Amino acid sequence: MAQHSSLHGATHGRPYERRRPEETVLYRTIDEHWAEFCERAEEAGGLPRFVVREVEEFLRCGLLDHGCVRVGCDRCGFEHLVAFSCKRRGFCPSCLGRRMADTALHLVGQVIPEVAVRQWVCSLPWRLRVLCGYDKRLCADVLEAFVVELSRSYKRRAKKSLGLDSVDDALTGAVSVIQRGDSALRLNVHFTEGESSTEPCARSRWRLRAGCAKR
């Protein structure tokens, strides 16, 4: 097995090493205090179900005794076990990091054109943040209102800066991300928006002129 592992590493780069979440400070801390924390939370009305599920799925993520697959190479015979991941969106460093990398690669390679992009952040009043955290329909409506208004602002500025008679047929492009937490692990719903700038490079300026012909 050691020989196969060495050959595998020499052929394909760094050999596979199983992630060991149970050895991290984050995992050990949550695992040690989670049960007691839940008991205290019950005295105050209990935790939301999605919070409980998030944490419990994290505590099973990457552990072989909670499910795994055996992966093998038909050529060299090298085998290893890969534990199932939780694939949650809360705070699992492994799953969030993988999703972040995959999403960024997809957006850069397949979605966002070669134009200047500006980042916008929509911060809400605290009371509305809590409501959006529990009401997905309200959260979607608030995000839509933000995107629509931002698009209108872009069109007005494009009309002025490019000297267009009308921007009725102009289309704007944006990528929205709903962020549910902050650095203090509080429920803090806010929106991050990536939208093409109204003062981009020469190429995107030409595209905007072509898409918004004067009337």
C-alpha positions, 0 to 999 in steps of 0.5 A: 500500500505504501508503494502504491501511494508513492507511485500515485503521488509521483504520477498525479502530484501530491498524494491524497490525504483524508481531511480530519475535521475531528482534529480541528479546534472548531470541531472539538469546541463545538462537539464538546459544548454542543449538547450543553448549549442546546439544553440551555437554549431550550430554556429560552425557547430552543434553537431554530431547526435549521440551526440545529441541522446545520451544526449536527450535519457539520459534526458528521461531515468528513467522518468515515464512521458516518458514511464513505466511499472506497475509491480505487485506481484500476491501473496501480491498485491504489485505494483510499476512503473518502468520507461524505461531506455535509454540503451545508451553507452555514459555517463548515470550512471545507464545504464552504471553501469548496463551494466558494472555489467552484462558484468563483471558477464558474463565474469567471470562466462561464458567466462574467464577461471581460468588463469592469465589475463593481461590488455593491453591498445592501445592508438592512435595518436589524429588524428586517435582517431577522425577518429575512432570515426566517422568511425566504419569500420576503428575502427574495422580494427585498433582494429583487427590489435592490437589484431593480433599483441598482439596475435603474441607477446604472441605466440613468448614469449610462444614458447621461455618460454615453449621451443616449436618447433612451435606455429602455431596451438596455439590459444590465447583468448582475450576480447576487449573493445572499449572506446570512451571517457575519464575523460574530456568527450572528444572523445578519442577512445582507446582500452582495451584488457584482454588477458591471460598471457604468465607467468600464473599459473601452470594450464594454463601453462599445458593447453598451453603445451597441446595445442601446441604439439612439432613437 
